[in-house]
Amino acid sequence: MKVLVLGGGVIGVSAAWQLASAGHEVEVVERQPGVALETSFANAGEVSPGYSAPWAGPGVPLKAIKWLLMHHRPLVIRPRVDLDMLRWCLAMLRNCTSARYERNKGRMLPLAEYSRDCLRTLRRETGLAYDERALGTLQLFRTQLQFDGSRLDTDVLERCGVPWQRLDRDGCIAHEPALARVAHKFVGGLRLPGDETGDCFKFTQELAALAQARGVRFRFGTTVQRLLVEGGRLQGVAVQNGDEPAELRADACLVAVGSHTPRLLTPIGLRIPVYPVKGYSITVPITDAAGAPESTVMDETHKVAITRLGDRIRVGGTAELAGYSLRLHGARRRTLLHVVGGLYPGGGDLSRAEFWCGLRPMTPDGPPIVGATSVAGLYLATGHGTL
C-alpha cells in the first residue's frame, strides 16, 4: 500500500519507519528543508511515561491564576480574538476534575509506557544513538504542599503498574548529587525510574536516515495545500514546492503536522480539539559535569524541565497561549536561566545559552489523537503536547 506521511517531525518519521518496516511504500512530505526542524528541534528531551499526565486537573484553575501572577510564570496568555483558543480553554476547564484527571491520566499512561517500550526495541534493533540516558525523571518539590499533593499522581501510577519512588531531600540528592549545593531550596521529590532522556532532533535525524535506506522517500520544501477527498475517501494531497503545484496520490495518508493539523482538517469538515501551546527552551554547554543534572529534573514550581543531553543542558518550559506566533520573548529566557542557574549553579555556561521556541499540539484533556478518521484512508497522529 502507498502511504503518505505529512510531517517530518519525530511523530511523522517514527511512523514512516514503522510503515516501511511493515512493507508499505512510504513518502514523507515536509515543508522544511530537513526533518525535525520545528517542534522536534530543541524540546526538553524527556521520554517520560511516568510523568505522563494531563495539564487539566483538580485545582488547576486556581493554580493558573497564581501562575499568571508570578514573576517567573509558567503560564502566559496573550489576549487575542481567537475562538479556537476560547473553545480549547473552556474544554480544558471542563476536564479539571478529579474524576476526569484520573480517567485521562489512565488513558495516557498505557500509551506512553507502550511507546517507551517500542523505543527500547527500536534502539536495540538499530543501535540508534541520540545522547540517550535511562536514569529516570525526578519531579522536584520546593514546598511540603506540593510533596503532599503528589499522592493523587502516585495513586494512578500504582493502579497502572508504573514504578515510582517518593524521596526526601537526601533521597533526591542521592540520585542528583549536584542538588546538594542547593539542598535548602526543596523538600523532596517523586522519582520515576522508568523514564529516559534523549535529543529528539538527533533521534529523528538518525531514524530518517535509516528510513531512507529502507526505501522511504522524503519530499522536503513541500507545503501541503489541502487534502483531496472524493466520495468520503482520501485520494491524496495537493502540495506546493516553490512555484510548482502538484497532486500526490496514495492509498492512505497519515497527518502528523502537529499544531497545524486542524488547518488541514477543517476544510474537509473534520474538527479536532488541538491548539498550539508554545514552549521555550535554552541549551547550555556543560562546564562542570559534577554540577550538572544526571538525567531530568522537573521543577514543579516553575514547570521547567532540566535535562542532560550529552555535553549540554537542555532547559524547557512555559505554556504560552499565543496562537501560531513563534516570537521569542526575553522574559521566558530569563525564567529558564533563573531556574537552571538556581538549581545547578556553575553546571553550565549560561552566557552561551541558545534560545528557542516551538508549538506543542495540545488537546484539552491530555491524550493525543491517534488513529483513523471518518474519512476512509485518512489517519491522524497529533495532540501529543509536551509528551
Secondary structure, DSSP 8 states (H G I E B T S, - for coil): -EEEEE--SHHHHHHHHHHHHTT-EEEEE-SSSSSS-STTSS---EE-GGG---S--TTHHHHHHHHHHSTT-SEEE-----HHHHHHHHHHHHT-SHHHHHHHHHHHHHHHHHHHHHHHHHHHHH---SS-B-S-EEEEESSHHHHHHTHHHHHHHHHTT---EEEEHHHHHHHSGGGGGGGGG--EEEEETT-EE--HHHHHHHHHHHHHHTT-EEE-S-EEEEEEEETTEEEEEEEEETTEEEEEE-SEEEE--GGGHHHHHGGGT-----EEEEEEEEEEEBS-GGGS-SSEEEETTTTEEEEEETTEEEEEEEEEE-TT-----HHHHHHHHHHHHHHSTTSB-GGG-EEEEEEEEE-SSS--EEEE-SSBTEEEEE--TT-
